Amino acid sequence: MAIGWLTVLKLVPWGDVIENAPKVASGAKKLWNNVGKKPDAPPETLAPVPGMPGDVPDPVAALQAEVLQLQGAVAQLHQQMLESSALIGSLAEQNTQLIARVEVNRKRVLGLAIAVVMLLGVVVSKLI
């Protein structure tokens, strides 16, 4: 049964959508602050190791520093992934609730349409 978009929008429980909107907005804002506004970290310059001739950086120390930097980046990405998953879960739950409400409202409208047709039949039969 094809329902027009306007009809679907009329059936949406806007009270629930408005009630849950602050949660979604705060989650989206938190996600955006963590992901979108962070500038890329500038590459770290290798500091010379004391006692090395010609101020040549120690390759082992440089690799260790890079590993630590990459571990920090992985930890940040993992945290962002968890926050994104929580936001997506919240949106999915709201979507499920909206679909359930749309189905209930569709059944109610169908029942009301049948009642109106029956009442129209009664009114027409009384007038004739």
Stockholm file with secondary structure:
# STOCKHOLM 1.0

chainA/1-128         MAIGWLTVLKLVPWGDVIENAPKVASGAKKLWNNVGKKPDAPPETLAPVPGMPGDVPDPVAALQAEVLQLQGAVAQLHQQMLESSALIGSLAEQNTQLIARVEVNRKRVLGLAIAVVMLLGVVVSKLI
#=GR chainA/1-128 SS CCCCHHHHHHHSCHHHHHHHHHHHHHHHHHHHHHHTSCCCCCCCCCCCCTTCGGGCCCHHHHHHHHHHHHHHHHHHHHHHHHHHHHHHHHHHHHHHHHHHHHHHHHHHHHHHHHHHHHHHHHHHHHHC
#=GC SS_cons         CCCCHHHHHHHSCHHHHHHHHHHHHHHHHHHHHHHTSCCCCCCCCCCCCTTCGGGCCCHHHHHHHHHHHHHHHHHHHHHHHHHHHHHHHHHHHHHHHHHHHHHHHHHHHHHHHHHHHHHHHHHHHHHC
//
